[in-house]
Structure formats: structure tokens, C-alpha cells
């Protein structure tokens, strides 16, 4: 049932039971379903492009604990970057995921600077290295670079960008290997055999070349890069042609699919920018003597479905290796209260994480008109509790949807330093709340995953549960 508020929901259920079913059908009614969204936030040092690129810090906790560590392709992701390897290892797409602030998204929509967006534009400009010279970076130059790279954006505040080094063909490389596969870094290679000794490093030069161009950032191109493209081989030109003709459209579909369901609890993703940075394609030579780009073709079939699945998994893995955040809907409530009911009103709102926005006296009365905001997940049962706690001094609130807001709590934070362990105590690595921490984000993630039938990190699997315990304590 989709209803306009809690009272409408209760009345609809009552009519369904009494009028339409006439008490003949027993209904099982679930708790009200609350919508959330997923997003990410900045690393501490993300305003320095090179520092993040060279960062060798251990992976974040969510990428090491079940069920999130079971995401396919997670081993290819690190610090918001992922090398999405297509099925069959016939190609790989380098992608990066970063936060996209609301004002930056509005600037992209309007194609002009929005008031107050300058600082956020400079932040994302430094994170993406939108200019080779950091001192010459301005909000307008960052916006121009983003608009030039923009491929698509959706209604949830997400955007897909294509790096200039990929558009111009700098980071599009062809791999001519004997087995028709691209290079996989050492830690992810298949077990070596005698027959693979000669081919195990095929494609490494192309892989290192794409990494070198990724370091130049979103826009970084120099005159020697243009010379390199002019002098590039026919195979690289063929790889760029395959990317533009056969893969780019499917990459857009993969982006849209990934934004529909995030990795934390399969909820929509909001305010995330995905950058396509590089592509490597295994090619083979056609049996002809002509020296043109059509001389080469993909060594393995690259269908649209393979690209869509690879990019969807790559974006999910890139988000998992970044700081995770939930986005929750906020409702605006309007009510009237007497002076005697203000204390209980504020107590109820603070317990539900509500915030009072305005309070003004109503002319000619002793009532106060109060406008406040409250998270949607905390709004159920608000009216009866207000009437009960205030003894009728507060009117029933009128609730209207207000906005989406990021819940600034890390759902996977645990005490790590000695001071934190002294303050909060030890905590189990499976995400248990044994420290008494009231982590609302983790509670919501578990609630949504449990409702959808997904694996929950707090669920315990008992081995041989049918056995009878015969342990005795003898003292």
C-alpha cells in the first residue's frame, strides 16, 4: 500500500480488513517500508590527486567483512578506483567513483555557476586534477572541464564523466597477446604453469601506459601526448574505435544499472560521479595485408551485456572501497503547542533526531507555531507519542516530505586507537553493537537487508544446530 501519511495508512488497512475482506481473510501486515539511498563521502586527503593515487593504506573495513566482501571483482578495486575486467578477460575498463555535491550537480544541470558552489567545485577539481597547474584552478575552469567530460546525469544527482585522456585515445590501449587476454596484476593471476611462463607478462606495458595517463587527471593533456596519439599504432586506434562504437553505449547502461541499486543494501545511489578513465582491449590481427584500423578486431566477443555487467560490478566495488554513507528522507512537520507543552515536545523531537526550524507566536493566542524536520524512519508513531507525553498540549503534526539528507555516520566504524577502546570498549569484527554505540546507519542497513532477504552481517550461522548440548558445569 502506498499512502499519504501514517493516519491514511492505518485507515486504509482498517478498511481493507473490515470492508473489502469482511474479516474473512487474515492479513499479515509488515512494518512500514522506509526508502533510503546510498552515497559516499571524501577521503581525508582526497584534495591531493597524487596522494590518493599512490595511497597504499589498508582497505576499508566494509570491503573485508561479509557479506560485502563477497562482491564480484572487489580485488580489482582500491580507494574508489576499480579496474572492471570483462568476462573472459577480453577487455578492462578503468573507473573511479567520487562524491558529487548537490550544488555542483545543479551547476552541471544549468551549465553555469550556482551561488555557493565555488568551494565544492574547487574541491572536486583538485580531487579529479582538472588542471595540470593547481595554482590556475578556478571554479569556472573546473565547471568547463566537467561539462566537457560529461556523458550523462540522472534525476538522483549522479553523473557519468569520460576522462579527456580516454576520449582523445591516450589511455585506450590494444593488447596483442597469444591467449587473447589482457594483463592481470600479479596478485590476481591464475596459478602459473609451465605453459604460461612465456605469456604471463603479455599486456603489462599497455597496463603501465594506461596507469601513466590516468595520473594526468581528468583533463591533463600535453603537446607530447598529442604527438603520442599521432604516432600510436594501428592496433591502439582500432581499440579506440571499438570503445567508441561498441562499448561506450553499453557503459552508459551499466552506469544506470549500478545507480539503481547500491552495494550496501540495494537502495538507489545519490550524488555520485563516475569517471571512465581508461580501457584495455585484447585485439587480434585480421588475415589481411592492409594497414588500416579495420585490420584489427577484438580477440574475444565483447557484447553489450558483458560490458553492462562488468561496469555495474566495477562501480559497486569502487563505492565499497570508499567511505560509505546512507541518505535518508526528512519530513517537515508543522504543529501548534502551548507554553506548557514545549518541554515534552522538544524531548520527543530530540529523541527522534528532529530539529526545530522556526517557532513563532500565533497572534491573539498563547499558542506557538512550530516548524521542524524529522527523519522519515523516525516519524512513525510520532502523533500518539506527542499527545501522550504533552497531555494534549500539542496538536497532531502535519508531515510533508522536505528533502534528502546524508546521515553523517560511518556504519562500519569501530574503535581502533587505544583512546577509542578506552572510551567505547572492544567490539567484535562482525559489526556487533556490543559497545553500546547507537549506530543508526548500521541499524538501517541491517533493517533494509533483512526486509529484502539479503544476507545480514549480524546473523549468526549455527553449525549442527540440531545437536543437544550436554555441557555441565562442575564446581
Residue pairs with C-beta under 8 A, 6 or more apart in sequence:
1 9
1 12
1 13
1 16
3 9
3 12
5 399
6 32
6 379
6 380
6 381
6 382
6 383
6 399
7 383
9 32
13 27
13 29
16 27
17 23
17 27
21 27
30 451
32 380
33 451
34 328
34 329
34 376
34 377
34 444
35 267
35 329
35 376
36 265
36 267
36 326
36 327
36 328
36 329
36 377
36 444
36 448
37 156
37 262
37 267
37 268
37 269
37 270
37 326
37 327
37 328
37 404
38 262
38 263
38 264
38 265
38 267
38 268
38 269
38 270
38 319
38 324
38 325
38 326
38 327
39 99
39 269
39 270
39 271
39 272
39 325
39 326
39 327
39 406
40 80
40 97
40 98
40 99
40 272
40 319
40 322
40 323
40 324
40 325
41 99
41 322
41 323
41 325
41 406
42 98
42 99
42 123
42 127
42 323
43 52
43 79
43 80
43 322
43 323
45 51
45 52
45 55
46 52
46 98
46 127
47 123
47 126
47 127
48 126
49 126
49 127
49 128
49 129
49 217
50 215
52 79
52 80
52 127
53 214
53 215
55 79
57 79
59 78
59 321
60 320
60 321
60 322
60 323
60 412
61 412
61 413
61 414
62 68
62 264
62 320
62 324
62 411
62 412
63 69
63 71
63 74
63 77
63 320
63 321
65 412
65 429
65 430
65 431
65 457
66 430
66 455
66 457
67 454
67 455
67 456
67 457
68 263
68 264
68 320
68 457
71 263
71 313
71 316
71 317
71 320
72 313
72 317
73 82
73 84
73 85
73 310
73 313
73 314
73 317
74 317
74 320
74 321
75 187
75 188
76 82
76 83
76 84
76 85
76 188
76 314
76 317
77 83
77 314
77 317
77 318
77 320
77 321
78 321
79 321
79 322
80 96
80 97
80 98
80 318
80 319
80 321
80 322
81 94
81 95
81 96
81 277
81 318
81 321
82 94
82 95
82 96
82 97
82 314
82 315
82 317
82 318
82 321
83 92
83 93
83 94
83 95
83 314
84 92
84 93
84 94
84 95
84 310
84 311
84 313
84 314
84 315
84 317
85 91
85 92
85 182
85 184
85 310
86 92
86 93
86 302
86 306
86 307
86 310
87 306
87 309
87 310
88 181
88 300
88 301
88 306
89 181
89 182
89 184
89 282
89 300
90 180
90 181
90 182
90 281
90 282
90 298
90 299
90 300
90 301
90 302
91 182
91 247
91 279
91 280
91 281
91 282
91 298
91 300
91 302
92 182
92 279
92 280
93 247
93 251
93 276
93 278
93 279
93 307
93 310
93 311
93 314
94 171
94 210
94 214
94 276
94 277
94 278
94 279
95 274
95 275
95 276
95 277
95 311
95 314
95 315
95 318
96 274
96 275
96 277
96 318
97 272
97 273
97 274
97 275
97 315
97 318
97 319
97 322
98 124
98 127
98 128
98 272
98 273
98 275
99 124
99 271
99 272
99 273
100 124
100 157
100 158
100 159
100 271
100 272
100 273
101 117
101 120
101 123
101 124
101 271
102 157
102 271
103 114
103 116
103 117
103 120
104 117
104 120
104 121
104 124
104 146
105 153
105 157
105 159
105 271
106 114
106 117
107 113
107 114
107 117
107 121
107 143
108 143
108 146
108 147
108 150
108 153
108 159
109 153
111 147
112 143
113 121
113 139
113 140
113 143
117 139
118 139
121 139
121 142
121 143
122 137
122 138
122 139
122 142
124 130
124 142
124 146
124 273
125 131
125 137
125 139
125 141
125 142
125 145
126 134
126 137
128 145
128 217
128 218
128 275
129 216
129 217
129 218
129 219
129 220
130 137
130 141
130 142
130 145
130 146
130 217
130 218
130 219
131 137
131 141
131 142
131 145
131 217
131 219
132 216
132 217
132 219
132 220
132 222
145 164
145 218
145 219
146 161
146 218
148 164
148 219
149 161
149 162
149 163
149 164
149 167
149 218
149 219
149 275
150 159
150 160
150 161
151 160
151 161
151 162
151 248
151 252
151 276
152 159
152 160
152 252
152 255
152 256
153 159
153 160
154 256
154 259
156 259
156 268
156 269
156 270
156 271
157 270
157 271
157 272
158 255
158 259
158 269
158 270
158 271
158 272
158 273
158 274
159 273
159 274
160 251
160 252
160 255
160 273
160 274
160 276
161 218
161 273
161 274
161 275
161 276
162 248
162 275
162 276
163 171
163 214
163 217
163 218
163 275
163 276
163 277
163 278
164 218
164 219
164 220
164 221
165 171
165 213
165 214
165 216
165 220
165 221
165 225
165 277
165 278
166 172
166 243
166 276
166 277
166 278
166 279
168 221
168 225
168 226
168 229
169 229
169 232
169 236
169 237
169 240
170 213
170 216
170 221
170 225
170 228
170 229
171 209
171 210
171 213
171 214
171 277
171 278
171 279
172 236
172 239
172 240
172 243
172 278
172 279
172 281
173 206
173 207
173 209
173 210
173 236
173 239
173 278
173 279
173 280
173 281
174 206
174 233
174 235
174 236
174 238
174 239
174 280
174 281
174 282
174 283
174 296
175 181
175 182
175 183
175 202
175 203
175 206
175 280
175 281
175 282
175 283
176 202
176 235
176 282
176 283
176 284
176 285
177 183
177 199
177 202
177 203
177 282
177 299
178 198
178 199
178 202
179 199
179 202
180 282
180 284
180 299
180 300
181 202
181 203
181 282
181 299
181 300
182 203
182 206
182 207
182 280
182 281
182 282
183 201
183 202
183 203
183 204
183 206
183 207
183 280
184 190
185 207
189 200
190 196
192 200
203 280
203 282
206 280
207 280
210 277
210 278
210 279
210 280
211 278
213 225
213 278
214 277
214 278
216 222
216 225
218 275
234 291
234 292
234 293
234 295
234 296
235 283
235 296
237 293
238 283
238 293
238 294
238 295
238 296
238 297
239 279
239 280
239 281
239 283
239 296
241 293
242 281
242 283
242 297
242 298
242 302
243 279
243 281
246 298
246 302
246 304
247 279
247 302
247 307
249 304
250 304
250 305
250 307
250 308
250 311
251 276
251 307
251 308
251 311
253 304
253 308
254 307
254 308
254 309
254 310
254 311
254 312
254 315
255 274
255 311
255 315
257 308
257 312
258 269
258 274
258 311
258 312
258 315
258 316
259 268
259 269
259 272
259 315
260 268
260 269
261 267
261 268
261 269
262 268
262 269
262 316
262 319
263 316
263 317
263 319
263 320
264 324
264 326
264 411
264 445
265 444
265 445
265 448
265 449
265 452
265 454
266 448
266 449
266 452
266 454
267 448
269 319
270 327
270 404
271 327
271 406
272 319
274 315
274 318
281 298
281 302
282 298
282 299
282 300
283 296
283 297
283 298
283 299
284 296
284 297
284 298
284 299
285 295
285 296
286 294
286 295
286 296
286 297
288 295
323 410
324 410
324 411
324 412
325 406
325 407
325 408
325 409
325 410
325 441
326 406
326 407
326 409
326 411
326 441
326 444
326 445
327 404
327 405
327 406
327 407
328 375
328 376
328 377
328 404
328 405
328 407
328 444
329 375
329 376
329 401
329 402
329 403
329 404
329 405
330 373
330 374
330 375
330 376
330 401
330 402
330 403
330 404
330 405
331 373
331 374
331 375
331 376
331 379
331 399
331 400
331 401
331 402
332 357
332 371
332 372
332 373
332 399
332 400
332 401
332 402
333 354
333 371
333 372
333 373
333 374
333 379
333 382
333 397
333 398
333 399
333 400
334 369
334 370
334 371
334 397
334 398
334 400
335 345
335 369
335 370
335 386
335 394
335 395
335 396
335 397
335 398
336 362
336 367
336 368
336 369
336 370
336 394
336 395
337 345
337 367
337 368
337 370
337 390
337 393
337 394
337 395
338 366
338 367
338 368
338 393
338 394
339 366
339 368
340 390
340 393
341 390
341 391
341 393
341 394
342 368
344 386
344 389
344 390
344 391
344 393
344 394
345 370
345 386
345 390
345 394
346 356
347 389
348 354
348 382
348 385
348 386
348 389
349 355
349 356
349 372
349 374
352 374
352 375
352 378
352 379
352 382
353 374
353 375
353 378
353 440
354 372
354 373
354 374
354 375
354 378
355 372
355 373
355 374
356 370
356 371
356 372
357 371
357 372
357 373
358 369
358 370
358 371
359 368
359 369
359 370
359 371
360 368
360 369
361 367
361 368
361 369
362 368
362 369
373 402
374 382
374 399
375 407
376 401
377 444
379 399
382 397
382 399
383 396
383 397
386 394
386 396
386 397
387 394
387 396
407 440
407 441
407 444
409 439
409 440
409 441
410 441
411 439
411 441
411 442
411 445
412 431
412 442
413 439
414 427
414 429
414 431
415 421
415 423
415 424
415 425
415 426
415 427
415 435
424 435
424 436
424 437
425 434
425 435
425 436
426 434
426 435
427 433
427 434
427 435
427 437
428 434
430 457
430 458
431 442
431 457
431 458
432 458
433 439
433 442
446 456
446 457
446 458
449 455
449 456
450 456
